[in-house]
Amino acid sequence: MAVSAMTTTLDFNAGNTATRSASGAPAQQFQVAGNAGGAVTVEFSSTAAAPAEQLTEDDKLALTLDDLAYRSLLLGFGFLTIGIISGAVWANE
């Protein structure tokens, strides 16, 4: 039985990364490997040729607000889930 493997490495720019490459654009790299058996492996890695830039106060505020919004959404969707489940149980009675 012959098994063939395929490996592909792609570079792409992702605007939401904190590190920058030498060209000034953020860089991400991922590798996809698959075989004839149907298994697929995806590996993500960051590449940074230059050290991370210092964040300004506006950047720090934006990151703080982003984190607050993320945590608020987690809490809100948690309560929404509990509300939907409890409403379904109540309606089923």
Contacts in CASP RR format, 6 or more apart in sequence:
PFRMAT RR
TARGET T0000
AUTHOR 0000-0000-0000
METHOD contacts of the structure
MODEL  1
MAVSAMTTTLDFNAGNTATRSASGAPAQQFQVAGNAGGAVTVEFSSTAAA
PAEQLTEDDKLALTLDDLAYRSLLLGFGFLTIGIISGAVWANE
2 36 0 8 1.000
3 35 0 8 1.000
3 36 0 8 1.000
3 37 0 8 1.000
4 35 0 8 1.000
4 36 0 8 1.000
5 33 0 8 1.000
5 34 0 8 1.000
5 35 0 8 1.000
6 32 0 8 1.000
6 33 0 8 1.000
6 34 0 8 1.000
6 35 0 8 1.000
7 31 0 8 1.000
7 32 0 8 1.000
7 33 0 8 1.000
7 34 0 8 1.000
8 31 0 8 1.000
8 32 0 8 1.000
8 33 0 8 1.000
9 29 0 8 1.000
9 30 0 8 1.000
9 31 0 8 1.000
10 29 0 8 1.000
10 30 0 8 1.000
10 31 0 8 1.000
10 32 0 8 1.000
11 27 0 8 1.000
11 28 0 8 1.000
11 29 0 8 1.000
11 47 0 8 1.000
12 27 0 8 1.000
12 28 0 8 1.000
12 30 0 8 1.000
13 25 0 8 1.000
13 26 0 8 1.000
13 27 0 8 1.000
13 28 0 8 1.000
14 26 0 8 1.000
14 27 0 8 1.000
14 28 0 8 1.000
15 26 0 8 1.000
16 26 0 8 1.000
17 26 0 8 1.000
17 27 0 8 1.000
17 28 0 8 1.000
17 46 0 8 1.000
18 26 0 8 1.000
18 52 0 8 1.000
19 26 0 8 1.000
19 27 0 8 1.000
19 46 0 8 1.000
19 48 0 8 1.000
19 50 0 8 1.000
19 52 0 8 1.000
20 26 0 8 1.000
20 27 0 8 1.000
20 48 0 8 1.000
20 50 0 8 1.000
20 52 0 8 1.000
20 53 0 8 1.000
21 27 0 8 1.000
21 47 0 8 1.000
21 48 0 8 1.000
21 49 0 8 1.000
21 50 0 8 1.000
22 49 0 8 1.000
22 50 0 8 1.000
24 50 0 8 1.000
27 46 0 8 1.000
27 47 0 8 1.000
27 48 0 8 1.000
28 44 0 8 1.000
28 45 0 8 1.000
28 46 0 8 1.000
28 47 0 8 1.000
29 44 0 8 1.000
29 45 0 8 1.000
29 46 0 8 1.000
29 47 0 8 1.000
30 42 0 8 1.000
30 43 0 8 1.000
30 44 0 8 1.000
30 45 0 8 1.000
31 42 0 8 1.000
31 43 0 8 1.000
31 45 0 8 1.000
32 40 0 8 1.000
32 41 0 8 1.000
32 42 0 8 1.000
33 40 0 8 1.000
33 41 0 8 1.000
33 43 0 8 1.000
34 40 0 8 1.000
34 41 0 8 1.000
55 63 0 8 1.000
END
